[in-house]
Amino acid sequence: MSAHYATPAGPLSSRHYGMDWLRIGAFALLILYHVGLVFSTWPYELKSARSYEWVAYPLLALNAWRLSLLFAISGYASAAVLARASGTAAFLRGRLARLGIPLLFGMAVVVPPQPWVWLTMAKGYDHSYLWFLAHDYFTFRNLDGVMVPSWMHLWFVVYLLAYTLVLVALKLLPARVRTWLHDTGERALEGWLLLPLGIGWIYLARRLPGGWTDNHDLVNDLHAHAAYLPMFLFGVLLRKSEGVRLAIARQWKLAAALAVLGYLGVSAYEWHFLADVRIHEAWQDPFRVARATQSWCAIIALFGIADRYWNREGRWRTTLAEAVFPFYIIHQTLILVIGYWLRPLHPDPLVEFAVLVAGTAVGSLAFYFGGRAIGPLRPLIGLKRTAKRAQAPIETPPGEDSEGAPA
């Protein structure tokens, strides 16, 4: 390796603190992203009394890659847990419990305020929350365009469970088949094709019907699965491939520059075409290419930065890494409920933004520390039943020692 390029910060078997910091940072940005949606002209379950077209530009800086990054991190972490598990069956049991229990708890207890706020603010629903919970939420139907009950933002956990089943199925393949799949993927991505192959794959996935608009319906979301499942499997490969890590170490700076160019292209497109203008198909392809470039290259750049600069311990890493999954479970409910309470007060937009961010942070901390302290609540919020003395870094995926779900 030439001295011009930084080698990965540690061997494949070592713990990777950089991935923890990357997940923590990605989730902090996710809170800001969801609060930003309240003030944007884009669809969201709750809207501020005032919306601003310019809010789209900071949102576009994150929109193309935030979810794909989290699936890649989850794949990396899942591969680490599977490698340490006593067997494939034990791994699967652990994943089903660590992700499935918070999912069911979230759908039954945490999520219900979200569709109620949505129905009340956007659909004219005039019943109280308690009435909604007792009479409407658990009726398994389409209620004025809103499916109840719902997993809302917990769709990420549902998809992660599904992709975990795919990983288990791959693990059950004959060893020679698994080796061939690994070697083929590694050969394709450990050289100069790392960037163009990733960009091309995302471009083709988002050419499928639905494009960049995920519907969060597990069985009818082909274009989303075409993007997110390979990203999850890329994370699995990255955990096991020194060659791909070295390729990222060589190319992350170029990837960062291309990601910025992709963002500029997407922003120019947003600025030139109004949301309600019908755009000729010929103008759609440059947008798709720019967005695919931004998406893949931002992820490669962030992996390179995490490996080069962030792979070190920090005072708050243990707590923050463990808190990510509980924060993810509760954060969107807090945003919608706080926003609902603020709406009649007509606060100044800056005040509204500050209260939403601070209230979500404080409420998420209370949810995490309260659930962590009460033993029976720990598995409900995605924590292990008993606390460990030391927090392992990203060697454990969303729902293990530390979880990084979001969106």
C-alpha positions in Angstrom: 0.0 0.0 0.0 1.4 3.4 -1.0 1.9 5.8 1.9 -0.3 8.2 0.0 -3.4 6.2 1.0 -4.3 5.5 4.6 -4.8 1.8 5.4 -7.8 0.7 7.4 -7.5 1.5 11.1 -7.6 -2.1 12.3 -7.8 -5.7 11.2 -11.1 -7.3 10.3 -11.4 -9.1 13.6 -10.9 -6.0 15.7 -13.8 -3.9 17.1 -14.7 -0.9 15.0 -15.5 2.2 17.0 -15.7 4.2 13.8 -18.9 2.5 12.8 -20.4 3.3 16.2 -19.6 7.0 15.8 -20.9 6.9 12.2 -24.2 5.4 13.4 -24.5 7.9 16.2 -23.9 10.8 13.9 -26.3 9.4 11.3 -29.1 9.2 13.9 -28.5 12.7 15.1 -28.9 13.9 11.6 -32.0 11.8 11.3 -33.7 13.8 14.1 -32.8 17.0 12.4 -34.1 15.6 9.0 -37.5 14.6 10.4 -37.9 17.9 12.2 -36.9 19.7 9.0 -39.7 17.8 7.2 -42.2 19.6 9.5 -41.2 22.9 7.9 -40.7 21.7 4.3 -43.1 21.5 1.4 -42.5 17.7 1.2 -45.2 15.3 2.5 -45.0 14.4 6.2 -47.5 13.3 8.9 -47.4 16.8 10.6 -46.8 20.2 9.0 -46.0 23.5 10.6 -48.4 26.4 9.9 -45.6 27.8 7.7 -43.6 25.9 5.2 -40.5 27.0 3.3 -39.2 25.8 -0.1 -35.6 26.5 0.9 -35.8 23.8 3.5 -35.6 21.2 0.7 -31.9 22.0 0.1 -30.5 20.8 3.5 -32.9 17.9 3.3 -31.5 16.9 -0.1 -28.1 16.8 1.4 -29.2 13.8 3.5 -32.2 12.3 1.6 -30.4 10.2 -1.0 -28.1 8.2 1.4 -29.4 8.3 5.0 -31.4 5.1 4.9 -29.0 3.2 2.7 -26.1 4.0 5.1 -28.1 2.6 8.0 -28.8 -0.6 6.2 -25.1 -0.9 5.2 -24.1 -0.4 8.9 -26.7 -3.0 10.0 -25.3 -5.5 7.5 -21.7 -4.9 8.7 -22.9 -5.4 12.3 -25.0 -8.4 11.6 -22.1 -10.2 10.0 -20.0 -9.6 13.1 -22.8 -11.0 15.4 -23.3 -14.0 13.1 -19.6 -14.7 13.2 -19.6 -14.8 17.0 -22.9 -16.7 17.4 -22.9 -20.3 18.5 -24.8 -21.2 15.4 -27.1 -19.9 12.7 -30.2 -20.9 14.7 -29.0 -19.1 17.8 -28.3 -16.0 15.6 -31.8 -16.1 14.2 -33.4 -16.5 17.6 -31.5 -13.6 18.9 -32.4 -11.3 16.0 -36.0 -12.2 16.1 -36.2 -11.4 19.8 -34.0 -8.3 19.8 -35.8 -6.7 16.8 -39.2 -8.4 17.0 -40.0 -7.5 20.6 -39.3 -3.8 20.2 -41.2 -3.8 16.9 -44.4 -5.3 18.5 -44.1 -3.0 21.5 -43.6 0.0 19.3 -46.6 -0.8 17.1 -48.8 -1.4 20.1 -47.7 1.4 22.5 -45.2 3.9 20.9 -46.6 4.4 17.4 -50.4 4.9 17.9 -50.1 8.7 18.6 -48.6 9.2 15.2 -51.6 8.1 13.1 -53.9 9.9 15.5 -52.0 13.2 15.0 -51.9 12.6 11.3 -55.7 11.9 11.1 -56.5 14.8 13.4 -54.4 17.4 11.6 -54.7 16.3 8.0 -58.0 14.3 7.8 -60.4 16.1 10.2 -60.6 13.2 12.6 -62.5 14.5 15.6 -62.2 11.8 18.3 -59.9 11.9 21.2 -56.7 9.8 21.4 -58.2 7.4 23.9 -61.3 6.9 21.7 -59.0 6.3 18.7 -56.9 3.8 20.7 -59.9 1.9 22.0 -62.1 1.9 18.9 -60.1 2.5 15.7 -56.4 1.8 16.0 -56.6 -2.0 16.3 -59.3 -2.5 13.7 -56.8 -3.6 10.9 -58.3 -1.4 8.2 -57.7 1.7 6.1 -59.0 4.6 8.1 -59.4 7.6 5.8 -56.2 6.8 4.0 -54.2 5.7 7.0 -53.6 2.0 7.7 -54.2 1.0 11.3 -52.5 -0.5 13.2 -49.3 0.7 11.6 -45.5 0.4 12.0 -45.0 3.9 10.7 -41.2 4.7 11.0 -40.6 1.2 12.4 -40.7 0.0 8.8 -36.9 0.0 9.0 -37.0 -2.7 11.7 -39.4 -4.8 9.6 -37.1 -4.6 6.6 -34.1 -5.3 8.7 -35.8 -8.5 10.0 -36.6 -9.5 6.5 -33.0 -9.0 5.4 -31.8 -10.9 8.4 -33.7 -13.9 7.1 -32.0 -13.5 3.7 -28.6 -13.5 5.5 -29.6 -16.7 7.4 -30.6 -18.3 4.1 -27.2 -17.4 2.5 -25.5 -18.8 5.6 -27.2 -22.1 5.0 -25.9 -22.4 1.5 -23.0 -24.9 0.8 -19.6 -23.5 1.8 -18.3 -23.5 -1.7 -21.3 -21.4 -2.9 -20.8 -18.9 -0.1 -17.1 -18.7 -0.9 -17.9 -18.1 -4.6 -20.4 -15.3 -3.7 -18.0 -13.6 -1.4 -15.1 -13.8 -3.8 -17.2 -12.6 -6.7 -18.4 -9.6 -4.8 -14.9 -8.8 -3.5 -13.3 -9.0 -6.9 -16.0 -6.7 -8.3 -15.6 -4.0 -5.6 -12.0 -4.1 -4.5 -10.7 -2.2 -7.5 -11.6 0.8 -9.6 -15.1 -0.5 -10.2 -16.1 0.3 -6.6 -17.7 3.6 -7.4 -19.1 3.1 -10.9 -20.7 -0.3 -10.0 -22.4 1.2 -6.9 -23.7 4.2 -8.8 -25.0 2.0 -11.6 -26.7 -0.4 -9.2 -28.5 2.4 -7.4 -29.5 4.1 -10.7 -31.0 0.8 -12.0 -32.8 0.1 -8.7 -34.4 3.5 -8.7 -35.4 3.1 -12.4 -38.0 0.5 -11.2 -41.6 1.7 -10.8 -41.8 3.8 -7.7 -38.4 5.4 -8.2 -37.1 7.1 -5.1 -40.5 7.1 -3.3 -40.5 4.1 -0.9 -44.0 3.0 0.3 -42.8 1.0 3.3 -45.1 -1.9 2.4 -42.9 -5.0 2.8 -44.4 -7.0 0.1 -45.0 -4.2 -2.5 -41.9 -2.2 -2.3 -39.7 -3.8 -4.9 -37.7 -0.7 -5.8 -36.8 -0.1 -2.2 -35.7 -3.7 -1.7 -33.7 -3.5 -4.9 -31.7 -0.6 -3.2 -31.7 -1.5 0.5 -31.1 -5.3 0.4 -27.9 -5.1 -1.7 -26.7 -2.3 0.6 -27.3 -4.5 3.6 -25.3 -7.3 1.9 -22.6 -4.8 1.0 -22.2 -4.2 4.7 -21.9 -7.9 5.3 -19.2 -8.2 2.6 -17.4 -5.1 4.0 -17.1 -6.8 7.4 -15.4 -9.8 5.8 -13.3 -8.2 3.0 -10.0 -6.5 3.6 -9.8 -5.9 -0.2 -13.0 -3.8 -0.2 -11.9 -1.9 2.9 -8.6 -1.0 1.2 -10.5 0.1 -1.9 -12.6 2.4 0.3 -9.4 3.7 1.9 -8.0 4.6 -1.5 -11.1 6.1 -3.0 -13.1 7.8 -0.3 -11.8 11.3 -1.1 -12.8 11.0 -4.7 -16.1 9.6 -3.5 -16.6 12.6 -1.3 -16.0 15.0 -4.2 -18.4 13.1 -6.4 -21.0 13.1 -3.7 -20.8 16.9 -3.5 -21.2 17.1 -7.2 -24.2 14.8 -7.1 -25.8 16.9 -4.4 -25.2 20.1 -6.5 -26.9 18.4 -9.5 -29.9 17.3 -7.4 -30.2 20.7 -5.9 -30.1 22.4 -9.3 -32.8 20.1 -10.4 -34.9 21.0 -7.4 -34.4 24.7 -8.0 -35.2 24.6 -11.7 -38.3 22.4 -11.6 -41.2 23.2 -9.4 -42.8 20.2 -7.5 -46.0 20.4 -9.5 -44.4 20.7 -12.9 -44.7 17.6 -15.1 -41.1 16.9 -16.2 -40.2 15.3 -19.5 -38.6 11.8 -19.1 -35.4 13.1 -20.9 -34.8 15.4 -17.9 -35.4 12.6 -15.4 -32.2 10.6 -16.2 -29.7 13.4 -15.3 -31.5 13.7 -11.9 -31.4 9.9 -11.3 -27.7 9.8 -12.2 -26.9 12.7 -9.9 -28.9 11.2 -7.0 -27.4 7.8 -7.4 -23.9 9.3 -7.4 -24.7 11.3 -4.3 -26.1 8.3 -2.6 -23.4 5.7 -3.2 -20.4 8.1 -3.0 -21.6 9.7 0.2 -21.7 6.3 1.9 -18.3 5.3 0.6 -16.9 8.6 1.8 -18.4 8.2 5.2 -17.1 4.7 5.6 -13.7 5.9 4.6 -13.8 8.8 7.1 -15.1 6.5 9.9 -12.3 4.0 9.3 -9.6 6.7 9.0 -10.5 9.2 11.7 -13.2 7.9 14.0 -12.1 4.3 14.9 -11.2 5.2 18.5 -12.8 5.1 21.9 -14.6 8.1 23.4 -16.1 9.0 26.7 -19.7 8.9 25.6 -19.5 6.2 22.9 -20.8 3.4 25.1 -23.9 5.2 26.2 -24.7 6.9 22.9 -24.2 3.7 20.9 -26.6 1.8 23.2 -29.1 4.7 23.2 -29.5 4.8 19.4 -32.1 2.1 19.0 -34.3 3.4 21.9 -34.0 6.9 20.5 -35.0 5.6 17.1 -38.1 3.8 18.5 -39.5 6.9 20.2 -38.2 9.9 18.3 -40.8 10.3 15.6 -43.7 10.0 18.1 -42.1 12.8 20.1 -41.8 15.0 17.1 -45.4 14.6 16.1 -46.8 14.9 19.6 -44.7 18.0 20.4 -45.6 19.5 17.0 -49.3 18.8 17.6 -49.2 20.6 21.0 -47.2 23.6 19.5 -49.5 24.1 16.6 -52.3 26.1 18.4 -49.6 28.3 20.0 -48.4 29.7 16.6 -44.8 30.0 17.8 -42.1 31.7 15.8 -40.6 29.2 13.4 -37.2 29.3 15.0 -38.7 28.7 18.4 -40.8 25.9 17.0 -37.8 24.3 15.5 -35.8 24.6 18.7 -38.5 23.2 20.8 -39.0 20.3 18.5 -35.3 19.4 18.5 -34.8 19.9 22.2 -38.1 18.2 23.2 -37.3 15.2 21.0 -33.8 15.0 22.5 -34.9 15.3 26.1 -37.9 12.9 25.6 -35.7 10.3 23.9 -33.2 10.5 26.8 -36.0 10.0 29.3 -37.3 7.0 27.3 -33.8 5.5 27.1 -32.7 6.0 30.7 -36.1 5.1 32.1 -36.3 1.9 30.1 -32.7 1.0 30.8 -33.2 1.3 34.6 -36.3 -0.9 34.7 -35.3 -4.5 33.9 -38.6 -5.7 32.4 -38.7 -2.7 30.0 -35.2 -3.3 28.6 -36.1 -5.8 25.9 -39.1 -3.6 24.9 -36.9 -0.7 24.0 -34.3 -2.8 22.2 -31.8 -3.4 25.1 -30.4 -6.6 26.5 -32.2 -7.9 29.5 -29.2 -7.4 31.7 -26.6 -4.6 31.3 -23.1 -5.5 30.4 -20.1 -3.9 32.1 -18.5 -2.8 28.8 -20.2 -1.8 25.6 -18.8 -3.5 22.6 -18.6 -1.3 19.5 -20.3 -1.9 16.2 -19.5 -5.6 16.4 -23.2 -5.8 17.3 -26.0 -4.7 15.1 -29.2 -2.7 15.6 -30.9 -4.5 18.5 -27.7 -6.2 19.9 -25.5 -4.5 22.5 -26.1 -1.3 20.5 -28.7 -0.7 17.8 -28.7 1.7 14.9 -32.1 1.6 13.4 -33.6 4.5 12.0 -35.9 6.4 9.7 
